[in-house]
Amino acid sequence: MPQRKDAIPRPLPNPGWGPLSALPGNPLMWVLILSEMVVFAAFFGLFAWLRIDEREVFDASQQLLDPVAGGINTLVLLTSGLFAALAVQAISAGQVRRCRQWLACAFALGVVFCVVKVMEYADKLGQGLMPETNTFFTFYYLLTGFHFAHVLFGLALIALVAWRISHDNVETAAAFWHMVDLIWILLYPIIYLLR
């Protein structure tokens, strides 16, 4: 798509950030993204380690989860990520209004994700499945709750960026939102599906 004359120019990278300066968006966001990925990787590793010792507990507990709700949330979050990417494409073409529309779509699907997750939490808590029920549910609530907090932060970031729109801001928010997608793509099969 050719760039329009009134397109918002992309700022030149700051060479002081080294390899991070070539990444889209603000380099500080990439520091946050990389650090969050390390934290989630540590949680996933600990989950796998503990699963070896308590295989029966983990398998039985996993049967109590709703993989359909998790699957729906996977589709919702991936589609929201697509809308965030389309927002970046729109702002690159100088289409501010279209960018805001895509951001609104990404935000709306992020809210849908939260609603489905809250309903799932309410169902589990209603069944008496608490974080202290067993090791599996400790990690279920810890991992999905930590991810949920990232979704809420991402929604706030998208709303802020839609208000204070610029090429750099949209790329920064989209980069964070894609990290949220990636974490869920890993988290969903690990928690809900793999046996």
Disulfide bonds with the S-S distance in Angstrom:
none
